[in-house]
Amino acid sequence: MFVVDFMLRLIYYRLMFSVYILYSIKLQRYYIGTTNDVDRRLFEHNTILYPNSYTEKGIPWSLDFVISGLSSKQAFEIEKHIKRMKSRQYIFNLKSYP
């Protein structure tokens, strides 16, 4: 029973997505993304896993805000919405009034 419960929890958490906002002091910019594993993505952004990527220029990135417990579709829609706002003030308000 323990193994079945563990496997169901593992599947459930793999299907849960998050929208994350990173901040680079070096660039003074935000990066918005979607993932099912925030810790892994933060690690990938802070290493040169993808040479010549936008986030390579901003290393080190810090995790600034996370919205978790979303379906894939919800996460991508929220990510798209935040990116369309193109506003530091919007991100500030999102963090201040979740």
C-alpha positions as CSV (number, residue, x, y, z in Angstrom):
1,M,0.0,0.0,0.0
2,F,2.9,2.4,0.8
3,V,4.4,1.9,-2.6
4,V,1.1,2.6,-4.4
5,D,0.5,5.7,-2.3
6,F,4.0,6.9,-3.0
7,M,3.6,6.3,-6.7
8,L,0.3,8.2,-6.8
9,R,1.8,11.2,-5.0
10,L,4.8,11.2,-7.4
11,I,2.5,11.2,-10.4
12,Y,0.3,13.9,-8.9
13,Y,3.2,16.2,-8.2
14,R,4.7,15.6,-11.6
15,L,1.4,16.8,-13.1
16,M,1.4,20.0,-11.0
17,F,2.9,23.0,-12.6
18,S,4.2,26.3,-11.3
19,V,4.8,29.7,-12.8
20,Y,8.0,31.2,-11.5
21,I,9.6,34.6,-11.6
22,L,13.3,34.9,-11.4
23,Y,15.3,38.2,-10.9
24,S,18.8,39.0,-12.0
25,I,20.6,41.7,-10.1
26,K,23.2,41.8,-12.8
27,L,20.7,42.6,-15.6
28,Q,18.1,44.3,-13.3
29,R,15.5,42.1,-15.1
30,Y,12.9,39.5,-14.5
31,Y,12.4,36.2,-16.2
32,I,9.0,34.4,-16.2
33,G,8.7,30.7,-16.9
34,T,6.6,27.6,-16.3
35,T,7.8,24.2,-15.0
36,N,6.8,21.2,-13.0
37,D,10.0,21.4,-10.9
38,V,11.0,24.9,-9.8
39,D,14.2,23.8,-8.0
40,R,15.5,22.0,-11.2
41,R,14.7,25.0,-13.4
42,L,16.4,27.5,-11.0
43,F,19.5,25.2,-11.1
44,E,19.3,25.0,-14.9
45,H,19.0,28.8,-15.2
46,N,22.0,29.3,-12.9
47,T,24.3,27.0,-14.9
48,I,25.3,27.2,-18.5
49,L,23.2,24.3,-19.5
50,Y,21.9,26.2,-22.5
51,P,24.8,28.2,-24.0
52,N,23.8,31.6,-25.6
53,S,20.5,31.6,-23.8
54,Y,19.0,34.8,-22.4
55,T,19.3,33.6,-18.8
56,E,23.0,32.8,-19.3
57,K,23.7,36.5,-19.3
58,G,21.9,37.1,-16.0
59,I,23.6,34.5,-13.8
60,P,23.0,34.4,-10.9
61,W,19.2,34.4,-10.9
62,S,17.2,34.3,-7.7
63,L,13.7,33.0,-7.2
64,D,11.5,36.0,-6.7
65,F,7.9,34.6,-6.8
66,V,6.1,31.3,-7.4
67,I,2.5,30.4,-8.2
68,S,2.2,26.6,-7.7
69,G,-0.5,23.9,-7.8
70,L,-1.6,24.6,-11.4
71,S,-2.4,22.5,-14.3
72,S,-0.1,22.8,-17.3
73,K,-2.7,24.8,-19.2
74,Q,-3.3,27.2,-16.3
75,A,0.4,27.7,-15.8
76,F,1.1,28.5,-19.4
77,E,-1.9,31.0,-19.6
78,I,-0.7,32.8,-16.4
79,E,2.8,32.9,-17.7
80,K,1.6,34.4,-21.0
81,H,-0.6,36.9,-19.2
82,I,2.3,38.1,-17.0
83,K,4.6,38.5,-20.0
84,R,2.0,40.5,-21.9
85,M,1.9,43.0,-19.0
86,K,5.6,43.8,-19.5
87,S,5.6,45.7,-16.3
88,R,7.8,45.7,-13.2
89,Q,4.9,47.3,-11.3
90,Y,2.6,44.4,-12.3
91,I,5.1,41.9,-10.9
92,F,5.5,44.0,-7.8
93,N,1.7,44.1,-7.3
94,L,1.4,40.4,-8.0
95,K,3.9,39.7,-5.2
96,S,2.3,42.2,-2.8
97,Y,-1.3,41.2,-3.4
98,P,-1.3,37.5,-4.5
